Amino acid sequence: MACRTKLEPHLTPAELKEGYRTATDRAVRCHFQALWLISQGSTQQEAGEIVGYTQRWVQEIVKRYNADGPEALRDRRHEHAGASRALAAEGERELKEALRARPADGGVWTSRKTAAWISRHLGRKVSTTSGWRTLRRLGETPKRPRPRHKNSDPEAKEGFKEAAAGASGRSRGAAPRRGGGDLGDG
C-alpha cells in the first residue's frame, strides 16, 4: 500500500476545495484539486490519475506547496520570458538599413542571407529561423527568388519575350454567336 502524503497546514481541506472550485487558471485549479484530494486521503498516484498528472508531477506540487504555501501553486509557465532576440535594438537598426540595399551577392534578402548577416554581426552562428523571425519583426517579408528550371534555354527565353512584345496584346475574344437571346433559338 502506498504511503499517505503529509501536507503542511497552510490551508484547511475546505480552503483547498474552495481554491479548486474558484480558480480561473486551469493549471492552478488542477494543483488545488490534487492537494485537496490528498488532504482527503488519496495517494499522489490516485490524485494524479484524477487530475491528469503523473505521480511525479503531483509530488512536485506537494513539495512546492509544503515549502512555499498556496503562492507556490501558480502556473509558472507564464513567468518564462522565452528566448532572447538574436539582435539588440541597435543591431536591428543596422540590419534595417542593410535591408534597404541589395545583399552582397546581388540577389534578394532571404532568411538564410539575413541569418548570415546577423552571424557576421554577432560573430556567432545564427539559425535560419532566427533570420526569418528577425525579418518578420522588422516588418519585412523574406523573399524567395523565382524558380529557374535547370534545363532552361536563355536564348529561347529571350526569343519568347521578343515575340510576346511584338503581339498586339489584346485578345479578340470568342466568335459572335448566331441567333437570338432566347434559349430555344439556335
N, C-alpha and C positions, 0 to 999 in steps of 0.2 A: 504494500500500500504506500502511496506517495505521501510524503510528509506535508503538513499544512504550512502555509507561509505566514510569517509574522509581519503584520503591518504596524508601523508606528502610529500612535493615536493622534495624528494631525487632524483628521476628520472622523466623525462618527459614521457608522454604516448608513444612517439616514441621510447625512450630508453627502456621502459618496453617491447615493442613489439620486439625490436631487441634482448633483452636479452632472450625472449621467443623463438625466431627463431634460435638463435645461441647456446643456452645451450646444452651441450652434456649429462648432467645427467638428467634422466627422471624426478626425483623429483624437481630439480631446475627449469626445463622447465615448469612443471605444476604450480609451485609457481609464476613464472614470468607471465604465461598466466592468472592465476587467478587475479593477480594485474592489468594486462593490461586490462582485461575485466571490472574490477571495475572502472578503470580510464576512460573507455569508457561509463560508466553509468549503468553497470549491478549491480545487488544486489549481496550480498555474496551468497545467495541461488542459484541464476542463475549461477554465476561463478562456484560454487561448482558442480552443475549439469553438466556443460560443461566439466570440467577437471576431474570429477570423485571423488571429495572430498565432505565431509559433510560440511554443513554450519558452524559448529563449528570449523572445521579444517581451513577453509578459514578465519574465524575470527582470529584464532591464527596466521596465516601467516600475515594478515594485522597488527596485534598487534606487531609482531616482526619487520616487515618492518618499521612501523611508529617509533618504538623505536630505531632500530639499522641500518636502511637503507638497501641497497642491500646485504651487507655482511650477514645479518640475513636469507637470502633465501637459504643458503647452506643446503645440506642434512645432518642433524646431526646424522643420524644413523651410518655413517662411523666413527664417533668420539667415539663411545661406545666401550670400551676395552673388554667388555664381563666379564664373571665370572672369578674370580681368581682361580688359581690351588689349589687343595687340599693340596699338599705338596710343600714346597720350595725346592730349588736345593739340599740342604743338606739332607732333608728328602727323596728325590728321590734317592740319592746315597745310603742311608741306606736301602731303600726298594730294590734297585737293588741287593745289597749284600744278603739280606734276600731271594730274589727270587732264588738265586743260590742253596740254600738248600731246603729240603722238608718243607712244612708247619708243624706246631706243631702237627696236627692230622695224619701226615704221608701220606696224600693224594696228590692231585695236587693243584697248585695255580689256584683258580677260582676268578672271580670278587668279589664274596662275601667274600672270605678269604682275598683278598687284601684290600677290604674296611674295614674289621675288623682290619687288621694290621695298616692301616692308622688311624683308630679311636683310637686304643690304643696309637699310636704315638702322636696324637694331643690332646687326652683327650676329644674329642667330637665326636658325631655321624657323620658318612660319608655315603653317599648313595652308593649302589652297582654300580650305573652308574659312580660315581667318581672313584671307584676301577677299573672298566673296562677302563675308559679313561686314567688313570694313567698307567695301564699295557700296553696299546697300545702306549702311548707316550714313554715309555721305550723300545719299540721295542719287547715287549713280546706278546704272544697270550694267552688270557685266556683259560685255559684248562677246559675240561668237562670230568668227569670220565665216563668210559664205562658204559652203562646201564646194570643193573642186574635185571633179572626177579625175582619178589618176591617169586615165587614158584619153583625157580631153585633148583636142587639137586646137591650139591657139589661133592658127590661121583660119580654120573653119569657123571659129567663134567670131573673128573679125569680119569674115565674109557674110555671116548671118546678120551681124549688126548693120553692115552697109546695106544689105538687101532690105532689111526692115525699115531703115531710114528712108529708102527710096520709095516705099509703098505709100499709097495715098493716106493710109492711116484710118480710113473710115470704111466700115462695112456697109454694103448695100442692103443688108437685111434679107429677109425671106422674100420670095417672089409673091406678087399680089395674087390673091385668090379670086376665082370667078364666083359668081353667084351672089345672091342677096344675103341679108343678115340673118334670116331665119334658119333654124336648124334643119328644116326639111329641104331647103334649097340645095342644089348641089351641082 
